[in-house]
């Protein structure tokens, strides 16, 4: 239990630094979501369905989706950071 609290706190702390990244998650197409490690067609569909009900306000919110835990949430966060860095360098 303590480990989950610590991990949750660390995820929260790091994702608050990247608050803009949730916008990417709320806009990503199915094919863009499927480019993220650990997300296939079914999970991409589940993410899209969940965000239609309630937009993601933080990366932790994606764990509301059945089958998505902390590891995939971390993959999503890392993927979004890489895309944001690429956009900045391509300008």
PDB file of N, CA, C and O in Angstrom:
ATOM      1  N   UNK A   1       0.821  -1.190   0.000  1.00  0.00           N
ATOM      2  CA  UNK A   1       0.000   0.000   0.000  1.00  0.00           C
ATOM      3  C   UNK A   1       0.867   1.258   0.000  1.00  0.00           C
ATOM      4  O   UNK A   1       0.608   2.194  -0.756  1.00  0.00           O
ATOM      5  N   UNK A   2       1.887   1.277   0.840  1.00  0.00           N
ATOM      6  CA  UNK A   2       2.779   2.438   0.908  1.00  0.00           C
ATOM      7  C   UNK A   2       3.464   2.652  -0.441  1.00  0.00           C
ATOM      8  O   UNK A   2       3.640   3.788  -0.883  1.00  0.00           O
ATOM      9  N   UNK A   3       3.851   1.548  -1.092  1.00  0.00           N
ATOM     10  CA  UNK A   3       4.507   1.650  -2.393  1.00  0.00           C
ATOM     11  C   UNK A   3       3.581   2.309  -3.417  1.00  0.00           C
ATOM     12  O   UNK A   3       4.029   3.145  -4.202  1.00  0.00           O
ATOM     13  N   UNK A   4       2.302   1.944  -3.419  1.00  0.00           N
ATOM     14  CA  UNK A   4       1.338   2.534  -4.354  1.00  0.00           C
ATOM     15  C   UNK A   4       1.173   4.031  -4.088  1.00  0.00           C
ATOM     16  O   UNK A   4       1.066   4.826  -5.022  1.00  0.00           O
ATOM     17  N   UNK A   5       1.154   4.405  -2.814  1.00  0.00           N
ATOM     18  CA  UNK A   5       1.009   5.821  -2.457  1.00  0.00           C
ATOM     19  C   UNK A   5       2.233   6.602  -2.949  1.00  0.00           C
ATOM     20  O   UNK A   5       2.099   7.688  -3.514  1.00  0.00           O
ATOM     21  N   UNK A   6       3.417   6.042  -2.729  1.00  0.00           N
ATOM     22  CA  UNK A   6       4.642   6.707  -3.159  1.00  0.00           C
ATOM     23  C   UNK A   6       4.678   6.837  -4.678  1.00  0.00           C
ATOM     24  O   UNK A   6       4.983   7.904  -5.210  1.00  0.00           O
ATOM     25  N   UNK A   7       4.365   5.746  -5.371  1.00  0.00           N
ATOM     26  CA  UNK A   7       4.365   5.778  -6.830  1.00  0.00           C
ATOM     27  C   UNK A   7       3.325   6.777  -7.334  1.00  0.00           C
ATOM     28  O   UNK A   7       3.603   7.562  -8.240  1.00  0.00           O
ATOM     29  N   UNK A   8       2.140   6.749  -6.753  1.00  0.00           N
ATOM     30  CA  UNK A   8       1.094   7.688  -7.151  1.00  0.00           C
ATOM     31  C   UNK A   8       1.520   9.128  -6.948  1.00  0.00           C
ATOM     32  O   UNK A   8       1.272   9.983  -7.798  1.00  0.00           O
ATOM     33  N   UNK A   9       2.158   9.394  -5.827  1.00  0.00           N
ATOM     34  CA  UNK A   9       2.638  10.739  -5.528  1.00  0.00           C
ATOM     35  C   UNK A   9       3.703  11.168  -6.528  1.00  0.00           C
ATOM     36  O   UNK A   9       3.702  12.306  -6.997  1.00  0.00           O
ATOM     37  N   UNK A  10       4.618  10.247  -6.855  1.00  0.00           N
ATOM     38  CA  UNK A  10       5.666  10.569  -7.826  1.00  0.00           C
ATOM     39  C   UNK A  10       5.075  10.841  -9.211  1.00  0.00           C
ATOM     40  O   UNK A  10       5.486  11.778  -9.895  1.00  0.00           O
ATOM     41  N   UNK A  11       4.120  10.022  -9.612  1.00  0.00           N
ATOM     42  CA  UNK A  11       3.477  10.248 -10.905  1.00  0.00           C
ATOM     43  C   UNK A  11       2.768  11.595 -10.908  1.00  0.00           C
ATOM     44  O   UNK A  11       2.882  12.360 -11.866  1.00  0.00           O
ATOM     45  N   UNK A  12       2.038  11.883  -9.835  1.00  0.00           N
ATOM     46  CA  UNK A  12       1.339  13.168  -9.745  1.00  0.00           C
ATOM     47  C   UNK A  12       2.322  14.331  -9.817  1.00  0.00           C
ATOM     48  O   UNK A  12       2.088  15.301 -10.539  1.00  0.00           O
ATOM     49  N   UNK A  13       3.409  14.239  -9.078  1.00  0.00           N
ATOM     50  CA  UNK A  13       4.390  15.322  -9.034  1.00  0.00           C
ATOM     51  C   UNK A  13       5.013  15.556 -10.407  1.00  0.00           C
ATOM     52  O   UNK A  13       5.187  16.702 -10.822  1.00  0.00           O
ATOM     53  N   UNK A  14       5.349  14.483 -11.109  1.00  0.00           N
ATOM     54  CA  UNK A  14       5.988  14.667 -12.411  1.00  0.00           C
ATOM     55  C   UNK A  14       4.997  15.108 -13.472  1.00  0.00           C
ATOM     56  O   UNK A  14       5.361  15.879 -14.361  1.00  0.00           O
ATOM     57  N   UNK A  15       3.766  14.647 -13.408  1.00  0.00           N
ATOM     58  CA  UNK A  15       2.803  15.043 -14.437  1.00  0.00           C
ATOM     59  C   UNK A  15       2.314  16.461 -14.255  1.00  0.00           C
ATOM     60  O   UNK A  15       1.890  17.086 -15.228  1.00  0.00           O
ATOM     61  N   UNK A  16       2.356  16.988 -13.060  1.00  0.00           N
ATOM     62  CA  UNK A  16       1.953  18.381 -12.892  1.00  0.00           C
ATOM     63  C   UNK A  16       2.936  19.303 -13.592  1.00  0.00           C
ATOM     64  O   UNK A  16       2.575  20.419 -13.966  1.00  0.00           O
ATOM     65  N   UNK A  17       4.170  18.857 -13.773  1.00  0.00           N
ATOM     66  CA  UNK A  17       5.147  19.644 -14.514  1.00  0.00           C
ATOM     67  C   UNK A  17       4.819  19.686 -16.004  1.00  0.00           C
ATOM     68  O   UNK A  17       5.236  20.602 -16.714  1.00  0.00           O
ATOM     69  N   UNK A  18       4.073  18.696 -16.470  1.00  0.00           N
ATOM     70  CA  UNK A  18       3.741  18.589 -17.880  1.00  0.00           C
ATOM     71  C   UNK A  18       2.232  18.656 -18.081  1.00  0.00           C
ATOM     72  O   UNK A  18       1.659  17.819 -18.778  1.00  0.00           O
ATOM     73  N   UNK A  19       1.592  19.643 -17.477  1.00  0.00           N
ATOM     74  CA  UNK A  19       0.134  19.753 -17.520  1.00  0.00           C
ATOM     75  C   UNK A  19      -0.395  19.862 -18.937  1.00  0.00           C
ATOM     76  O   UNK A  19      -1.499  19.391 -19.210  1.00  0.00           O
ATOM     77  N   UNK A  20       0.344  20.459 -19.835  1.00  0.00           N
ATOM     78  CA  UNK A  20      -0.095  20.611 -21.215  1.00  0.00           C
ATOM     79  C   UNK A  20      -0.184  19.275 -21.928  1.00  0.00           C
ATOM     80  O   UNK A  20      -0.914  19.167 -22.914  1.00  0.00           O
ATOM     81  N   UNK A  21       0.516  18.268 -21.478  1.00  0.00           N
ATOM     82  CA  UNK A  21       0.543  16.989 -22.160  1.00  0.00           C
ATOM     83  C   UNK A  21      -0.814  16.288 -22.152  1.00  0.00           C
ATOM     84  O   UNK A  21      -1.070  15.441 -23.008  1.00  0.00           O
ATOM     85  N   UNK A  22      -1.670  16.618 -21.218  1.00  0.00           N
ATOM     86  CA  UNK A  22      -2.992  15.998 -21.207  1.00  0.00           C
ATOM     87  C   UNK A  22      -3.816  16.460 -22.397  1.00  0.00           C
ATOM     88  O   UNK A  22      -4.696  15.733 -22.857  1.00  0.00           O
ATOM     89  N   UNK A  23      -3.549  17.642 -22.895  1.00  0.00           N
ATOM     90  CA  UNK A  23      -4.236  18.117 -24.093  1.00  0.00           C
ATOM     91  C   UNK A  23      -3.955  17.209 -25.275  1.00  0.00           C
ATOM     92  O   UNK A  23      -4.846  16.914 -26.072  1.00  0.00           O
ATOM     93  N   UNK A  24      -2.715  16.769 -25.382  1.00  0.00           N
ATOM     94  CA  UNK A  24      -2.341  15.832 -26.446  1.00  0.00           C
ATOM     95  C   UNK A  24      -3.108  14.523 -26.286  1.00  0.00           C
ATOM     96  O   UNK A  24      -3.595  13.957 -27.265  1.00  0.00           O
ATOM     97  N   UNK A  25      -3.210  14.055 -25.072  1.00  0.00           N
ATOM     98  CA  UNK A  25      -3.917  12.799 -24.805  1.00  0.00           C
ATOM     99  C   UNK A  25      -5.399  12.925 -25.145  1.00  0.00           C
ATOM    100  O   UNK A  25      -6.005  11.975 -25.642  1.00  0.00           O
ATOM    101  N   UNK A  26      -5.972  14.066 -24.887  1.00  0.00           N
ATOM    102  CA  UNK A  26      -7.392  14.278 -25.170  1.00  0.00           C
ATOM    103  C   UNK A  26      -7.676  14.466 -26.659  1.00  0.00           C
ATOM    104  O   UNK A  26      -8.826  14.340 -27.082  1.00  0.00           O
ATOM    105  N   UNK A  27      -6.659  14.764 -27.457  1.00  0.00           N
ATOM    106  CA  UNK A  27      -6.849  15.016 -28.885  1.00  0.00           C
ATOM    107  C   UNK A  27      -6.321  13.903 -29.784  1.00  0.00           C
ATOM    108  O   UNK A  27      -6.681  13.840 -30.959  1.00  0.00           O
ATOM    109  N   UNK A  28      -5.489  13.042 -29.260  1.00  0.00           N
ATOM    110  CA  UNK A  28      -4.812  12.036 -30.085  1.00  0.00           C
ATOM    111  C   UNK A  28      -5.805  11.127 -30.800  1.00  0.00           C
ATOM    112  O   UNK A  28      -6.815  10.710 -30.234  1.00  0.00           O
ATOM    113  N   UNK A  29      -5.492  10.837 -32.044  1.00  0.00           N
ATOM    114  CA  UNK A  29      -6.319   9.914 -32.820  1.00  0.00           C
ATOM    115  C   UNK A  29      -6.045   8.483 -32.370  1.00  0.00           C
ATOM    116  O   UNK A  29      -5.102   8.223 -31.623  1.00  0.00           O
ATOM    117  N   UNK A  30      -6.867   7.582 -32.827  1.00  0.00           N
ATOM    118  CA  UNK A  30      -6.687   6.167 -32.490  1.00  0.00           C
ATOM    119  C   UNK A  30      -5.316   5.684 -32.950  1.00  0.00           C
ATOM    120  O   UNK A  30      -4.618   5.003 -32.198  1.00  0.00           O
ATOM    121  N   UNK A  31      -4.925   6.024 -34.162  1.00  0.00           N
ATOM    122  CA  UNK A  31      -3.630   5.569 -34.668  1.00  0.00           C
ATOM    123  C   UNK A  31      -2.469   6.186 -33.875  1.00  0.00           C
ATOM    124  O   UNK A  31      -1.456   5.525 -33.647  1.00  0.00           O
ATOM    125  N   UNK A  32      -2.613   7.439 -33.458  1.00  0.00           N
ATOM    126  CA  UNK A  32      -1.568   8.067 -32.635  1.00  0.00           C
ATOM    127  C   UNK A  32      -1.463   7.377 -31.284  1.00  0.00           C
ATOM    128  O   UNK A  32      -0.361   7.153 -30.785  1.00  0.00           O
ATOM    129  N   UNK A  33      -2.593   7.040 -30.693  1.00  0.00           N
ATOM    130  CA  UNK A  33      -2.576   6.334 -29.410  1.00  0.00           C
ATOM    131  C   UNK A  33      -1.921   4.972 -29.555  1.00  0.00           C
ATOM    132  O   UNK A  33      -1.199   4.528 -28.662  1.00  0.00           O
ATOM    133  N   UNK A  34      -2.170   4.308 -30.676  1.00  0.00           N
ATOM    134  CA  UNK A  34      -1.619   2.973 -30.884  1.00  0.00           C
ATOM    135  C   UNK A  34      -0.111   2.986 -31.115  1.00  0.00           C
ATOM    136  O   UNK A  34       0.522   1.931 -31.078  1.00  0.00           O
ATOM    137  N   UNK A  35       0.474   4.151 -31.349  1.00  0.00           N
ATOM    138  CA  UNK A  35       1.922   4.266 -31.489  1.00  0.00           C
ATOM    139  C   UNK A  35       2.620   4.203 -30.135  1.00  0.00           C
ATOM    140  O   UNK A  35       3.833   4.004 -30.076  1.00  0.00           O
ATOM    141  N   UNK A  36       1.881   4.369 -29.063  1.00  0.00           N
ATOM    142  CA  UNK A  36       2.448   4.352 -27.717  1.00  0.00           C
ATOM    143  C   UNK A  36       2.643   2.904 -27.277  1.00  0.00           C
ATOM    144  O   UNK A  36       1.757   2.065 -27.444  1.00  0.00           O
ATOM    145  N   UNK A  37       3.789   2.632 -26.725  1.00  0.00           N
ATOM    146  CA  UNK A  37       4.116   1.281 -26.260  1.00  0.00           C
ATOM    147  C   UNK A  37       3.058   0.799 -25.257  1.00  0.00           C
ATOM    148  O   UNK A  37       2.759   1.478 -24.274  1.00  0.00           O
ATOM    149  N   UNK A  38       2.499  -0.387 -25.529  1.00  0.00           N
ATOM    150  CA  UNK A  38       1.525  -0.980 -24.622  1.00  0.00           C
ATOM    151  C   UNK A  38       0.078  -0.688 -24.967  1.00  0.00           C
ATOM    152  O   UNK A  38      -0.835  -1.198 -24.318  1.00  0.00           O
ATOM    153  N   UNK A  39      -0.138   0.142 -26.003  1.00  0.00           N
ATOM    154  CA  UNK A  39      -1.512   0.474 -26.381  1.00  0.00           C
ATOM    155  C   UNK A  39      -1.796  -0.095 -27.768  1.00  0.00           C
ATOM    156  O   UNK A  39      -1.178   0.280 -28.764  1.00  0.00           O
ATOM    157  N   UNK A  40      -2.751  -1.009 -27.786  1.00  0.00           N
ATOM    158  CA  UNK A  40      -3.212  -1.581 -29.044  1.00  0.00           C
ATOM    159  C   UNK A  40      -4.569  -1.011 -29.392  1.00  0.00           C
ATOM    160  O   UNK A  40      -5.006  -0.007 -28.829  1.00  0.00           O
ATOM    161  N   UNK A  41      -5.221  -1.663 -30.320  1.00  0.00           N
ATOM    162  CA  UNK A  41      -6.508  -1.173 -30.808  1.00  0.00           C
ATOM    163  C   UNK A  41      -7.565  -1.091 -29.708  1.00  0.00           C
ATOM    164  O   UNK A  41      -8.278  -0.093 -29.604  1.00  0.00           O
ATOM    165  N   UNK A  42      -7.667  -2.144 -28.883  1.00  0.00           N
ATOM    166  CA  UNK A  42      -8.698  -2.176 -27.835  1.00  0.00           C
ATOM    167  C   UNK A  42      -8.471  -1.082 -26.789  1.00  0.00           C
ATOM    168  O   UNK A  42      -9.422  -0.423 -26.369  1.00  0.00           O
ATOM    169  N   UNK A  43      -7.223  -0.885 -26.365  1.00  0.00           N
ATOM    170  CA  UNK A  43      -6.943   0.148 -25.356  1.00  0.00           C
ATOM    171  C   UNK A  43      -7.118   1.542 -25.938  1.00  0.00           C
ATOM    172  O   UNK A  43      -7.578   2.448 -25.243  1.00  0.00           O
ATOM    173  N   UNK A  44      -6.757   1.724 -27.204  1.00  0.00           N
ATOM    174  CA  UNK A  44      -6.963   3.024 -27.847  1.00  0.00           C
ATOM    175  C   UNK A  44      -8.452   3.344 -27.900  1.00  0.00           C
ATOM    176  O   UNK A  44      -8.864   4.469 -27.615  1.00  0.00           O
ATOM    177  N   UNK A  45      -9.256   2.344 -28.268  1.00  0.00           N
ATOM    178  CA  UNK A  45     -10.710   2.549 -28.285  1.00  0.00           C
ATOM    179  C   UNK A  45     -11.240   2.882 -26.892  1.00  0.00           C
ATOM    180  O   UNK A  45     -12.107   3.741 -26.731  1.00  0.00           O
ATOM    181  N   UNK A  46     -10.703   2.186 -25.889  1.00  0.00           N
ATOM    182  CA  UNK A  46     -11.151   2.424 -24.506  1.00  0.00           C
ATOM    183  C   UNK A  46     -10.771   3.828 -24.037  1.00  0.00           C
ATOM    184  O   UNK A  46     -11.547   4.476 -23.335  1.00  0.00           O
ATOM    185  N   UNK A  47      -9.599   4.294 -24.416  1.00  0.00           N
ATOM    186  CA  UNK A  47      -9.165   5.653 -24.049  1.00  0.00           C
ATOM    187  C   UNK A  47     -10.092   6.682 -24.694  1.00  0.00           C
ATOM    188  O   UNK A  47     -10.534   7.626 -24.039  1.00  0.00           O
ATOM    189  N   UNK A  48     -10.381   6.496 -25.970  1.00  0.00           N
ATOM    190  CA  UNK A  48     -11.252   7.430 -26.685  1.00  0.00           C
ATOM    191  C   UNK A  48     -12.644   7.441 -26.065  1.00  0.00           C
ATOM    192  O   UNK A  48     -13.238   8.504 -25.886  1.00  0.00           O
ATOM    193  N   UNK A  49     -13.160   6.269 -25.740  1.00  0.00           N
ATOM    194  CA  UNK A  49     -14.478   6.183 -25.114  1.00  0.00           C
ATOM    195  C   UNK A  49     -14.486   6.899 -23.759  1.00  0.00           C
ATOM    196  O   UNK A  49     -15.417   7.642 -23.450  1.00  0.00           O
ATOM    197  N   UNK A  50     -13.451   6.673 -22.959  1.00  0.00           N
ATOM    198  CA  UNK A  50     -13.382   7.282 -21.622  1.00  0.00           C
ATOM    199  C   UNK A  50     -13.263   8.797 -21.705  1.00  0.00           C
ATOM    200  O   UNK A  50     -13.905   9.506 -20.929  1.00  0.00           O
ATOM    201  N   UNK A  51     -12.461   9.305 -22.623  1.00  0.00           N
ATOM    202  CA  UNK A  51     -12.279  10.766 -22.698  1.00  0.00           C
ATOM    203  C   UNK A  51     -13.514  11.463 -23.236  1.00  0.00           C
ATOM    204  O   UNK A  51     -13.698  12.656 -22.995  1.00  0.00           O
ATOM    205  N   UNK A  52     -14.370  10.743 -23.963  1.00  0.00           N
ATOM    206  CA  UNK A  52     -15.637  11.329 -24.396  1.00  0.00           C
ATOM    207  C   UNK A  52     -16.558  11.552 -23.194  1.00  0.00           C
ATOM    208  O   UNK A  52     -17.336  12.506 -23.160  1.00  0.00           O
ATOM    209  N   UNK A  53     -16.455  10.659 -22.215  1.00  0.00           N
ATOM    210  CA  UNK A  53     -17.266  10.776 -20.998  1.00  0.00           C
ATOM    211  C   UNK A  53     -16.741  11.889 -20.100  1.00  0.00           C
ATOM    212  O   UNK A  53     -17.515  12.654 -19.525  1.00  0.00           O
ATOM    213  N   UNK A  54     -15.421  11.969 -19.986  1.00  0.00           N
ATOM    214  CA  UNK A  54     -14.792  12.975 -19.130  1.00  0.00           C
ATOM    215  C   UNK A  54     -13.346  13.157 -19.577  1.00  0.00           C
ATOM    216  O   UNK A  54     -12.554  12.216 -19.538  1.00  0.00           O
ATOM    217  N   UNK A  55     -13.012  14.358 -19.997  1.00  0.00           N
ATOM    218  CA  UNK A  55     -11.648  14.643 -20.459  1.00  0.00           C
ATOM    219  C   UNK A  55     -10.635  14.308 -19.374  1.00  0.00           C
ATOM    220  O   UNK A  55     -10.929  14.387 -18.181  1.00  0.00           O
ATOM    221  N   UNK A  56      -9.439  13.934 -19.809  1.00  0.00           N
ATOM    222  CA  UNK A  56      -8.356  13.658 -18.869  1.00  0.00           C
ATOM    223  C   UNK A  56      -7.758  14.988 -18.421  1.00  0.00           C
ATOM    224  O   UNK A  56      -7.382  15.822 -19.245  1.00  0.00           O
ATOM    225  N   UNK A  57      -7.678  15.172 -17.118  1.00  0.00           N
ATOM    226  CA  UNK A  57      -7.112  16.408 -16.573  1.00  0.00           C
ATOM    227  C   UNK A  57      -5.651  16.213 -16.184  1.00  0.00           C
ATOM    228  O   UNK A  57      -4.908  17.180 -16.020  1.00  0.00           O
ATOM    229  N   UNK A  58      -5.251  14.958 -16.039  1.00  0.00           N
ATOM    230  CA  UNK A  58      -3.865  14.623 -15.733  1.00  0.00           C
ATOM    231  C   UNK A  58      -3.583  13.239 -16.298  1.00  0.00           C
ATOM    232  O   UNK A  58      -4.502  12.500 -16.649  1.00  0.00           O
ATOM    233  N   UNK A  59      -2.322  12.903 -16.379  1.00  0.00           N
ATOM    234  CA  UNK A  59      -1.947  11.589 -16.895  1.00  0.00           C
ATOM    235  C   UNK A  59      -2.500  10.485 -15.996  1.00  0.00           C
ATOM    236  O   UNK A  59      -2.857   9.414 -16.487  1.00  0.00           O
ATOM    237  N   UNK A  60      -2.575  10.727 -14.705  1.00  0.00           N
ATOM    238  CA  UNK A  60      -3.117   9.701 -13.793  1.00  0.00           C
ATOM    239  C   UNK A  60      -4.549   9.333 -14.161  1.00  0.00           C
ATOM    240  O   UNK A  60      -4.979   8.204 -13.925  1.00  0.00           O
ATOM    241  N   UNK A  61      -5.289  10.276 -14.737  1.00  0.00           N
ATOM    242  CA  UNK A  61      -6.682  10.021 -15.104  1.00  0.00           C
ATOM    243  C   UNK A  61      -6.816   8.875 -16.100  1.00  0.00           C
ATOM    244  O   UNK A  61      -7.845   8.200 -16.133  1.00  0.00           O
ATOM    245  N   UNK A  62      -5.794   8.652 -16.903  1.00  0.00           N
ATOM    246  CA  UNK A  62      -5.877   7.584 -17.903  1.00  0.00           C
ATOM    247  C   UNK A  62      -5.950   6.205 -17.241  1.00  0.00           C
ATOM    248  O   UNK A  62      -6.365   5.232 -17.871  1.00  0.00           O
ATOM    249  N   UNK A  63      -5.552   6.126 -15.989  1.00  0.00           N
ATOM    250  CA  UNK A  63      -5.649   4.839 -15.285  1.00  0.00           C
ATOM    251  C   UNK A  63      -7.102   4.486 -14.966  1.00  0.00           C
ATOM    252  O   UNK A  63      -7.374   3.389 -14.477  1.00  0.00           O
ATOM    253  N   UNK A  64      -8.032   5.395 -15.234  1.00  0.00           N
ATOM    254  CA  UNK A  64      -9.461   5.066 -15.112  1.00  0.00           C
ATOM    255  C   UNK A  64      -9.871   4.039 -16.158  1.00  0.00           C
ATOM    256  O   UNK A  64     -10.843   3.305 -15.977  1.00  0.00           O
ATOM    257  N   UNK A  65      -9.129   3.995 -17.241  1.00  0.00           N
ATOM    258  CA  UNK A  65      -9.431   3.094 -18.348  1.00  0.00           C
ATOM    259  C   UNK A  65      -9.029   1.674 -17.963  1.00  0.00           C
ATOM    260  O   UNK A  65      -7.905   1.427 -17.526  1.00  0.00           O
ATOM    261  N   UNK A  66      -9.965   0.753 -18.132  1.00  0.00           N
ATOM    262  CA  UNK A  66      -9.704  -0.649 -17.799  1.00  0.00           C
ATOM    263  C   UNK A  66      -8.510  -1.150 -18.616  1.00  0.00           C
ATOM    264  O   UNK A  66      -8.455  -0.982 -19.834  1.00  0.00           O
ATOM    265  N   UNK A  67      -7.562  -1.768 -17.918  1.00  0.00           N
ATOM    266  CA  UNK A  67      -6.385  -2.328 -18.578  1.00  0.00           C
ATOM    267  C   UNK A  67      -5.199  -1.390 -18.642  1.00  0.00           C
ATOM    268  O   UNK A  67      -4.132  -1.766 -19.126  1.00  0.00           O
ATOM    269  N   UNK A  68      -5.376  -0.173 -18.158  1.00  0.00           N
ATOM    270  CA  UNK A  68      -4.258   0.776 -18.162  1.00  0.00           C
ATOM    271  C   UNK A  68      -3.858   1.065 -16.729  1.00  0.00           C
ATOM    272  O   UNK A  68      -4.643   1.574 -15.929  1.00  0.00           O
ATOM    273  N   UNK A  69      -2.622   0.729 -16.431  1.00  0.00           N
ATOM    274  CA  UNK A  69      -2.083   0.952 -15.097  1.00  0.00           C
ATOM    275  C   UNK A  69      -0.965   1.975 -15.141  1.00  0.00           C
ATOM    276  O   UNK A  69      -0.825   2.735 -16.099  1.00  0.00           O
ATOM    277  N   UNK A  70      -0.184   1.973 -14.095  1.00  0.00           N
ATOM    278  CA  UNK A  70       0.880   2.967 -13.947  1.00  0.00           C
ATOM    279  C   UNK A  70       1.949   2.851 -15.028  1.00  0.00           C
ATOM    280  O   UNK A  70       2.489   3.863 -15.475  1.00  0.00           O
ATOM    281  N   UNK A  71       2.260   1.625 -15.453  1.00  0.00           N
ATOM    282  CA  UNK A  71       3.309   1.438 -16.463  1.00  0.00           C
ATOM    283  C   UNK A  71       2.904   2.052 -17.800  1.00  0.00           C
ATOM    284  O   UNK A  71       3.708   2.737 -18.433  1.00  0.00           O
ATOM    285  N   UNK A  72       1.684   1.817 -18.231  1.00  0.00           N
ATOM    286  CA  UNK A  72       1.237   2.388 -19.508  1.00  0.00           C
ATOM    287  C   UNK A  72       1.057   3.895 -19.371  1.00  0.00           C
ATOM    288  O   UNK A  72       1.339   4.634 -20.315  1.00  0.00           O
ATOM    289  N   UNK A  73       0.598   4.362 -18.223  1.00  0.00           N
ATOM    290  CA  UNK A  73       0.488   5.807 -17.995  1.00  0.00           C
ATOM    291  C   UNK A  73       1.865   6.461 -18.139  1.00  0.00           C
ATOM    292  O   UNK A  73       1.987   7.556 -18.688  1.00  0.00           O
ATOM    293  N   UNK A  74       2.884   5.786 -17.647  1.00  0.00           N
ATOM    294  CA  UNK A  74       4.257   6.301 -17.769  1.00  0.00           C
ATOM    295  C   UNK A  74       4.681   6.320 -19.238  1.00  0.00           C
ATOM    296  O   UNK A  74       5.312   7.276 -19.688  1.00  0.00           O
ATOM    297  N   UNK A  75       4.337   5.270 -19.986  1.00  0.00           N
ATOM    298  CA  UNK A  75       4.651   5.244 -21.419  1.00  0.00           C
ATOM    299  C   UNK A  75       3.983   6.403 -22.146  1.00  0.00           C
ATOM    300  O   UNK A  75       4.589   7.035 -23.012  1.00  0.00           O
ATOM    301  N   UNK A  76       2.737   6.676 -21.792  1.00  0.00           N
ATOM    302  CA  UNK A  76       1.998   7.777 -22.416  1.00  0.00           C
ATOM    303  C   UNK A  76       2.701   9.103 -22.111  1.00  0.00           C
ATOM    304  O   UNK A  76       2.922   9.918 -23.006  1.00  0.00           O
ATOM    305  N   UNK A  77       3.041   9.305 -20.862  1.00  0.00           N
ATOM    306  CA  UNK A  77       3.717  10.547 -20.459  1.00  0.00           C
ATOM    307  C   UNK A  77       5.034  10.707 -21.206  1.00  0.00           C
ATOM    308  O   UNK A  77       5.341  11.790 -21.704  1.00  0.00           O
ATOM    309  N   UNK A  78       5.814   9.630 -21.285  1.00  0.00           N
ATOM    310  CA  UNK A  78       7.097   9.699 -21.978  1.00  0.00           C
ATOM    311  C   UNK A  78       6.921   9.960 -23.464  1.00  0.00           C
ATOM    312  O   UNK A  78       7.687  10.728 -24.047  1.00  0.00           O
ATOM    313  N   UNK A  79       5.935   9.340 -24.086  1.00  0.00           N
ATOM    314  CA  UNK A  79       5.679   9.538 -25.506  1.00  0.00           C
ATOM    315  C   UNK A  79       5.276  10.977 -25.787  1.00  0.00           C
ATOM    316  O   UNK A  79       5.737  11.575 -26.759  1.00  0.00           O
ATOM    317  N   UNK A  80       4.430  11.527 -24.951  1.00  0.00           N
ATOM    318  CA  UNK A  80       3.986  12.909 -25.145  1.00  0.00           C
ATOM    319  C   UNK A  80       5.161  13.864 -24.996  1.00  0.00           C
ATOM    320  O   UNK A  80       5.274  14.822 -25.761  1.00  0.00           O
ATOM    321  N   UNK A  81       6.037  13.622 -24.024  1.00  0.00           N
ATOM    322  CA  UNK A  81       7.204  14.479 -23.833  1.00  0.00           C
ATOM    323  C   UNK A  81       8.108  14.440 -25.056  1.00  0.00           C
ATOM    324  O   UNK A  81       8.639  15.473 -25.465  1.00  0.00           O
ATOM    325  N   UNK A  82       8.291  13.260 -25.646  1.00  0.00           N
ATOM    326  CA  UNK A  82       9.133  13.128 -26.831  1.00  0.00           C
ATOM    327  C   UNK A  82       8.528  13.912 -27.990  1.00  0.00           C
ATOM    328  O   UNK A  82       9.248  14.602 -28.711  1.00  0.00           O
ATOM    329  N   UNK A  83       7.210  13.814 -28.176  1.00  0.00           N
ATOM    330  CA  UNK A  83       6.548  14.535 -29.260  1.00  0.00           C
ATOM    331  C   UNK A  83       6.651  16.041 -29.059  1.00  0.00           C
ATOM    332  O   UNK A  83       6.867  16.778 -30.021  1.00  0.00           O
ATOM    333  N   UNK A  84       6.500  16.508 -27.820  1.00  0.00           N
ATOM    334  CA  UNK A  84       6.597  17.943 -27.547  1.00  0.00           C
ATOM    335  C   UNK A  84       8.002  18.442 -27.824  1.00  0.00           C
ATOM    336  O   UNK A  84       8.173  19.539 -28.357  1.00  0.00           O
ATOM    337  N   UNK A  85       9.022  17.651 -27.468  1.00  0.00           N
ATOM    338  CA  UNK A  85      10.409  18.027 -27.711  1.00  0.00           C
ATOM    339  C   UNK A  85      10.674  18.096 -29.205  1.00  0.00           C
ATOM    340  O   UNK A  85      11.347  19.015 -29.669  1.00  0.00           O
ATOM    341  N   UNK A  86      10.151  17.132 -29.972  1.00  0.00           N
ATOM    342  CA  UNK A  86      10.335  17.125 -31.429  1.00  0.00           C
ATOM    343  C   UNK A  86       9.709  18.349 -32.072  1.00  0.00           C
ATOM    344  O   UNK A  86      10.284  18.939 -32.986  1.00  0.00           O
ATOM    345  N   UNK A  87       8.520  18.733 -31.593  1.00  0.00           N
ATOM    346  CA  UNK A  87       7.844  19.910 -32.149  1.00  0.00           C
ATOM    347  C   UNK A  87       8.671  21.165 -31.925  1.00  0.00           C
ATOM    348  O   UNK A  87       8.779  22.010 -32.814  1.00  0.00           O
ATOM    349  N   UNK A  88       9.258  21.289 -30.732  1.00  0.00           N
ATOM    350  CA  UNK A  88      10.052  22.469 -30.412  1.00  0.00           C
ATOM    351  C   UNK A  88      11.285  22.541 -31.301  1.00  0.00           C
ATOM    352  O   UNK A  88      11.667  23.626 -31.740  1.00  0.00           O
ATOM    353  N   UNK A  89      11.919  21.385 -31.576  1.00  0.00           N
ATOM    354  CA  UNK A  89      13.138  21.374 -32.391  1.00  0.00           C
ATOM    355  C   UNK A  89      12.852  21.531 -33.878  1.00  0.00           C
ATOM    356  O   UNK A  89      13.741  21.933 -34.629  1.00  0.00           O
ATOM    357  N   UNK A  90      11.648  21.226 -34.321  1.00  0.00           N
ATOM    358  CA  UNK A  90      11.331  21.318 -35.736  1.00  0.00           C
ATOM    359  C   UNK A  90      10.927  22.727 -36.159  1.00  0.00           C
ATOM    360  O   UNK A  90      10.803  22.998 -37.354  1.00  0.00           O
ATOM    361  N   UNK A  91      10.722  23.613 -35.214  1.00  0.00           N
ATOM    362  CA  UNK A  91      10.298  24.992 -35.543  1.00  0.00           C
ATOM    363  C   UNK A  91      11.450  25.837 -36.000  1.00  0.00           C
ATOM    364  O   UNK A  91      11.267  27.013 -36.313  1.00  0.00           O
TER     365      UNK A  91
END
